[in-house]
């Protein structure tokens, strides 16, 4: 991760900076230790990676289809974004529906 990395989940949660993002992940996995991402399709163009898949978790709000994006800077993650897998988000990301 870059020192200025951003973690964005939907439009509600944003963490900025390597320490804050690392601490957010630690807290999250302490609360949801069985959470897993399953990537079914990964594509990239320039400095952007788009991922389609689903999550599994005993917390039903976190269980199901999802989209993720990563923006890279000097081969490090500068932004990690988690999105609902909706037609609107797929269009925004240029994903064929």
Secondary structure, DSSP 8 states (H G I E B T S, - for coil): --TT-EEEETTTEEEESHHHHHHHHHHHHHH-TT-EEEEEEEEEETTEEEEEEEEE-SSGGG-EEEEEEEEEETTEEEEEEEEE--HHHHHHHT---
